[in-house]
Every structure is written in C-alpha cells, then in structure tokens.
Amino acid sequence: MRNPAALLRKKPDLSKQPGAVLFAALMALGGLSPWVRAQQPDLSALNMRADLGDPEALNALGNAYAN
C-alpha cells in the first residue's frame, strides 16, 4: 500500500459488523458500566497483600492506579 493514511480516511463498512454498531451504542449510552464496575479490584485488599510483599498484588495495584 502506498498511502497508509488512506486507511484512516476510509469509512468502515458497518453492514459487515452489526455487533460493532450495538457495542458503540451501548458504550455511548453507558450500558456497559455495570460490567466495568464489576471488574474493578478491591484496593484495600490489594494494599494489604502488597504490604506483605505479594508480587501479584503489587502488579495489580500498580495497574489499578495506572488505569
């Protein structure tokens, strides 16, 4: 391909991806927020485990604060 920037200007064909339209609508309306909230870690438990030197807890705590 000679012009990679042309891919950014090209409109996607949503008729081939009907799930993408539904997903975009749910994201716009905040319909996925219960699932997002369910995935958030318990920071107090992670802090206690990280204080004891648990490497997985340290990593998860760092990711939680970064995100």
Residue pairs with C-beta under 8 A, 6 or more apart in sequence:
1 7
12 20
14 20
14 21
25 31
26 32
40 64
41 60
41 61
41 64
43 61
43 64
46 57
46 60
46 61
46 64
47 61
49 56
49 57
50 57
50 58
50 61
